[in-house]
Amino acid sequence: MPVSLGDLPGAAQALLEQIEDALVTLQGGAFLPTDQLGNVVAYLAPGSTVAYDSAGLVVNLVTVRPGAPGQPISTFVHYQAMTQSAQFAITLLRECSTLNDDGIPTPATINDDAVTSLTDAQALWQAMVDVMAGYKWTEPGVPIAIVGCDSLGPEGGLIAARLTVEVSLS
């Protein structure tokens, strides 16, 4: 199951499914964002950034570039022209406290939001390590790198942890 430039939608969908499965395995199903009916909210999103419109587990393509995963592009060298990498973002969006009719959130409430965001970052990292170690998204020998994990928000009543990962394309 090499990740192919000819099938980026399939690669993104497979990544979403593998991360969702890993989060269920590592954290339990209650960890994933759900809608009002209790269904897990997990989807692919267009664009290089995710719209903050509702809680969910989201995967989107950030960029396709020359070079190997996790390696900086500096001066042009031949192997970089022969190798392409895709960078995907995996984002866990959660609702958080906001300024509302009850006033400013308390420090304890803000602290709870921070703990949620930190837990999400840790869970995303662990889930991706699980996916990589078990070759659940790629075959053995396919270069893949975790680029980093960012804490985003609060914005529009949501906070997020976003993990970026790069994978070599065949």
NUTOR-559506 format. One record per residue (C-alpha): residue in three letters; z, x, y. Coordinates in steps of 0.02 Angstrom, whole numbers, plus 50000, padded with zeros to 5 digits. Example, Ala and Ser with C-alpha at 12.3 -4.5 7.8 and 13.67 -1.06 7.14 Angstrom:
<sites>
ALA503905061549775/SER503575068449947/
</sites>
This chain:
<sites>
MET500005000050000/PRO499435012050135/VAL499545005750312/SER497765003950373/LEU496975003450545/GLY495854990050468/ASP497344978750432/LEU498644980350569/PRO499114961750555/GLY499464964150370/ALA500484979850405/ALA501504971050539/GLN501824955950427/ALA502344967050282/LEU503534976650397/LEU504294960250459/GLU504574954150281/GLN505314970650221/ILE506514971950369/GLU507054953850347/ASP507384957050161/ALA508334973050199/LEU509424964250330/VAL509834950650204/THR510264963850073/LEU511294974750190/GLN512104961850303/GLY511974945050216/GLY510864930550265/ALA512054924250399/PHE511614939750502/LEU509834934150542/PRO509464923050694/THR509154904850647/ASP508514889350733/GLN509484873050751/LEU509014868050574/GLY509654884350499/ASN507934891850467/VAL507754910550496/VAL506744914050653/ALA505604928850613/TYR503854931250681/LEU502494943150743/ALA502274943950930/PRO500774949151034/GLY500854962851163/SER501874978751175/THR503444969851236/VAL504304954251170/ALA504534938951279/TYR506364934451299/ASP506204915951262/SER507274913151107/ALA508324922050977/GLY507384929350830/LEU506824944250727/VAL505174949950800/VAL503884963450754/ASN502504968750872/LEU501244982850887/VAL501664994651029/THR500205006751017/VAL498955015650906/ARG498755034050951/PRO498055050350884/GLY499245062150795/ALA500615061750664/PRO502095049750670/GLY503565056050770/GLN502605070750843/PRO502265072551029/ILE500485073351090/SER500255088851196/THR498705099451199/PHE497305092951091/VAL497155100550918/HIS495935096050782/TYR497165087950660/GLN497725075550792/ALA495955068850806/MET495915066350618/THR497595057250607/GLN498095041050689/SER499805033150699/ALA500345015450738/GLN501975012150828/PHE502844995650791/ALA504384988350874/ILE505634978150775/THR506734967750890/LEU508274957350856/LEU508504945051000/ARG510174936051020/GLU510884923651143/CYS512224930751257/SER513414924651389/THR512714921051561/LEU513274916051733/ASN513364897151722/ASP514304881951788/ASP515914889351715/GLY515674905151819/ILE515574923351774/PRO515844927851590/THR517514935951553/PRO517624954351508/ALA518104949151330/THR516514938651315/ILE515444952751384/ASN516294964651260/ASP515854952751117/ASP514024953151172/ALA514064972151176/VAL514784972851000/THR513414961050940/SER512074972051018/LEU512804987950943/THR512954979650772/ASP511134974050783/ALA510574991850825/GLN511544998750678/ALA510864985350561/LEU509054988150614/TRP509235006850587/GLN510025004550416/ALA508714991750366/MET507285003350413/VAL508085017850320/ASP508215006350167/VAL506385001350184/MET505855019550202/ALA506935026250061/GLY506315013149939/TYR504485014849989/LYS504494996150021/TRP503224996950163/THR502195012350122/GLU501785023049972/PRO502695039549941/GLY501945053450045/VAL501395042350192/PRO502145049850350/ILE503335037950438/ALA504645040950573/ILE505995031150661/VAL505685034650846/GLY507265026950916/CYS508295011450946/ASP508525003751118/SER509784991151182/LEU508944978551297/GLY509554965151415/PRO510464954751457/GLU508994945251525/GLY508734926451526/GLY510274923551420/LEU509694935551283/ILE510114953051226/ALA509114963451104/ALA509114978750994/ARG507364986150974/LEU506944999050842/THR505285008250856/VAL504455016050705/GLU502835025750686/VAL501775026350529/SER500225036150485/LEU498655025650466/SER497405028150327/
</sites>
